[in-house]
Protein backbone atom coordinates (compact mmCIF):
# COMPACT_ATOMS: atom_id res chain seq x y z
CA UNK A 1 0.00 0.00 0.00
CA UNK A 2 2.81 2.39 0.90
CA UNK A 3 4.66 1.61 -2.33
CA UNK A 4 1.51 2.14 -4.40
CA UNK A 5 0.79 5.50 -2.75
CA UNK A 6 4.42 6.55 -3.17
CA UNK A 7 4.29 5.79 -6.91
CA UNK A 8 1.08 7.82 -7.27
CA UNK A 9 2.58 10.76 -5.34
CA UNK A 10 5.75 10.72 -7.48
CA UNK A 11 3.64 10.59 -10.69
CA UNK A 12 1.58 13.55 -9.45
CA UNK A 13 4.74 15.56 -8.76
CA UNK A 14 5.73 15.24 -12.41
CA UNK A 15 2.25 15.91 -13.79
CA UNK A 16 0.99 18.85 -11.73
CA UNK A 17 2.72 21.38 -14.00
CA UNK A 18 0.55 20.29 -16.93
CA UNK A 19 -2.71 21.09 -15.13
CA UNK A 20 -4.21 24.43 -16.17
CA UNK A 21 -7.32 26.54 -15.96
CA UNK A 22 -9.47 27.27 -18.97
CA UNK A 23 -9.74 31.07 -18.94
CA UNK A 24 -12.61 31.19 -21.45
CA UNK A 25 -15.62 30.80 -19.17
CA UNK A 26 -17.87 30.20 -22.19
CA UNK A 27 -16.10 26.92 -22.88
CA UNK A 28 -16.85 25.66 -19.37
CA UNK A 29 -20.61 25.48 -19.91
CA UNK A 30 -22.21 22.41 -21.37
CA UNK A 31 -24.33 23.30 -24.38
CA UNK A 32 -26.25 20.51 -26.12
CA UNK A 33 -25.45 19.98 -29.78
CA UNK A 34 -29.00 20.81 -30.94
CA UNK A 35 -28.86 24.13 -29.07
CA UNK A 36 -25.52 24.99 -30.73
CA UNK A 37 -27.05 24.23 -34.14
CA UNK A 38 -30.09 26.40 -33.37
CA UNK A 39 -27.86 29.25 -32.19
CA UNK A 40 -25.78 29.04 -35.38
CA UNK A 41 -28.96 29.16 -37.50
CA UNK A 42 -30.25 32.15 -35.54
CA UNK A 43 -26.94 34.01 -35.95
CA UNK A 44 -26.99 33.25 -39.68
CA UNK A 45 -30.58 34.51 -40.07
CA UNK A 46 -30.03 37.67 -38.03
CA UNK A 47 -26.88 38.53 -40.02
CA UNK A 48 -25.45 40.63 -37.19
CA UNK A 49 -21.69 40.89 -36.97
CA UNK A 50 -21.64 41.55 -33.21
CA UNK A 51 -22.69 39.09 -30.56
CA UNK A 52 -26.39 39.26 -29.67
CA UNK A 53 -27.93 39.15 -26.22
CA UNK A 54 -31.47 37.82 -25.92
CA UNK A 55 -33.54 38.80 -22.89
CA UNK A 56 -36.81 37.51 -21.48
CA UNK A 57 -39.19 39.37 -19.19
CA UNK A 58 -41.60 37.53 -16.92
CA UNK A 59 -44.78 38.69 -15.27
CA UNK A 60 -48.07 37.48 -13.84
CA UNK A 61 -49.88 38.92 -16.85
CA UNK A 62 -49.02 39.92 -20.39
CA UNK A 63 -49.19 43.61 -19.45
CA UNK A 64 -46.81 43.15 -16.53
CA UNK A 65 -44.33 41.23 -18.72
CA UNK A 66 -44.50 43.95 -21.39
CA UNK A 67 -43.98 46.67 -18.78
CA UNK A 68 -40.93 44.87 -17.37
CA UNK A 69 -39.62 44.35 -20.90
CA UNK A 70 -39.98 48.07 -21.56
CA UNK A 71 -38.10 48.92 -18.34
CA UNK A 72 -35.35 46.49 -19.25
CA UNK A 73 -35.08 47.90 -22.75
CA UNK A 74 -34.79 51.46 -21.42
CA UNK A 75 -32.16 50.39 -18.90
CA UNK A 76 -30.09 48.61 -21.55
CA UNK A 77 -30.28 51.57 -23.93
CA UNK A 78 -29.15 53.90 -21.12
CA UNK A 79 -26.22 51.60 -20.31
CA UNK A 80 -25.33 51.37 -23.99
CA UNK A 81 -25.18 55.17 -24.25
CA UNK A 82 -22.94 55.35 -21.17
CA UNK A 83 -20.41 53.06 -22.83
CA UNK A 84 -20.14 55.29 -25.91
CA UNK A 85 -19.06 58.38 -23.96
One Martini backbone bead per residue (centre of mass of N, CA, C, O) as a GRO file, in nm:
protein
   85
    1UNK     BB    1   0.059   0.062  -0.022
    2UNK     BB    2   0.301   0.253   0.006
    3UNK     BB    3   0.411   0.211  -0.279
    4UNK     BB    4   0.161   0.301  -0.436
    5UNK     BB    5   0.144   0.589  -0.315
    6UNK     BB    6   0.428   0.677  -0.400
    7UNK     BB    7   0.385   0.655  -0.705
    8UNK     BB    8   0.152   0.857  -0.722
    9UNK     BB    9   0.304   1.100  -0.604
   10UNK     BB   10   0.532   1.109  -0.815
   11UNK     BB   11   0.345   1.144  -1.062
   12UNK     BB   12   0.219   1.413  -0.961
   13UNK     BB   13   0.484   1.582  -0.957
   14UNK     BB   14   0.511   1.568  -1.279
   15UNK     BB   15   0.193   1.662  -1.359
   16UNK     BB   16   0.109   1.947  -1.228
   17UNK     BB   17   0.216   2.143  -1.463
   18UNK     BB   18  -0.025   2.045  -1.676
   19UNK     BB   19  -0.221   2.203  -1.514
   20UNK     BB   20  -0.516   2.397  -1.600
   21UNK     BB   21  -0.696   2.693  -1.686
   22UNK     BB   22  -0.990   2.790  -1.829
   23UNK     BB   23  -1.047   3.125  -1.928
   24UNK     BB   24  -1.300   3.041  -2.095
   25UNK     BB   25  -1.614   3.039  -1.970
   26UNK     BB   26  -1.777   2.937  -2.223
   27UNK     BB   27  -1.636   2.643  -2.225
   28UNK     BB   28  -1.762   2.534  -1.942
   29UNK     BB   29  -2.022   2.497  -2.075
   30UNK     BB   30  -2.300   2.309  -2.139
   31UNK     BB   31  -2.395   2.244  -2.484
   32UNK     BB   32  -2.607   2.131  -2.678
   33UNK     BB   33  -2.606   2.052  -3.006
   34UNK     BB   34  -2.892   2.166  -3.084
   35UNK     BB   35  -2.836   2.450  -2.967
   36UNK     BB   36  -2.594   2.522  -3.146
   37UNK     BB   37  -2.746   2.500  -3.413
   38UNK     BB   38  -2.963   2.713  -3.350
   39UNK     BB   39  -2.767   2.948  -3.301
   40UNK     BB   40  -2.640   2.946  -3.583
   41UNK     BB   41  -2.903   3.002  -3.737
   42UNK     BB   42  -2.972   3.269  -3.596
   43UNK     BB   43  -2.711   3.419  -3.679
   44UNK     BB   44  -2.758   3.387  -3.985
   45UNK     BB   45  -3.033   3.535  -4.001
   46UNK     BB   46  -2.953   3.809  -3.856
   47UNK     BB   47  -2.679   3.929  -3.960
   48UNK     BB   48  -2.477   3.982  -3.716
   49UNK     BB   49  -2.157   4.073  -3.614
   50UNK     BB   50  -2.244   4.085  -3.338
   51UNK     BB   51  -2.323   3.998  -3.036
   52UNK     BB   52  -2.604   3.858  -2.893
   53UNK     BB   53  -2.879   3.952  -2.671
   54UNK     BB   54  -3.119   3.769  -2.491
   55UNK     BB   55  -3.436   3.853  -2.353
   56UNK     BB   56  -3.652   3.803  -2.059
   57UNK     BB   57  -3.988   3.865  -1.952
   58UNK     BB   58  -4.171   3.852  -1.654
   59UNK     BB   59  -4.519   3.773  -1.552
   60UNK     BB   60  -4.859   3.754  -1.450
   61UNK     BB   61  -4.887   3.922  -1.714
   62UNK     BB   62  -4.866   4.068  -2.012
   63UNK     BB   63  -4.839   4.360  -1.910
   64UNK     BB   64  -4.612   4.310  -1.707
   65UNK     BB   65  -4.406   4.197  -1.910
   66UNK     BB   66  -4.403   4.450  -2.093
   67UNK     BB   67  -4.311   4.650  -1.876
   68UNK     BB   68  -4.044   4.507  -1.806
   69UNK     BB   69  -3.932   4.517  -2.093
   70UNK     BB   70  -3.924   4.824  -2.112
   71UNK     BB   71  -3.734   4.873  -1.873
   72UNK     BB   72  -3.501   4.704  -1.983
   73UNK     BB   73  -3.461   4.858  -2.246
   74UNK     BB   74  -3.397   5.133  -2.118
   75UNK     BB   75  -3.155   5.040  -1.953
   76UNK     BB   76  -2.980   4.934  -2.191
   77UNK     BB   77  -2.967   5.200  -2.347
   78UNK     BB   78  -2.832   5.363  -2.123
   79UNK     BB   79  -2.577   5.181  -2.103
   80UNK     BB   80  -2.491   5.214  -2.397
   81UNK     BB   81  -2.443   5.522  -2.385
   82UNK     BB   82  -2.223   5.519  -2.165
   83UNK     BB   83  -2.006   5.361  -2.337
   84UNK     BB   84  -1.965   5.591  -2.565
   85UNK     BB   85  -1.845   5.824  -2.345
   0.00000   0.00000   0.00000
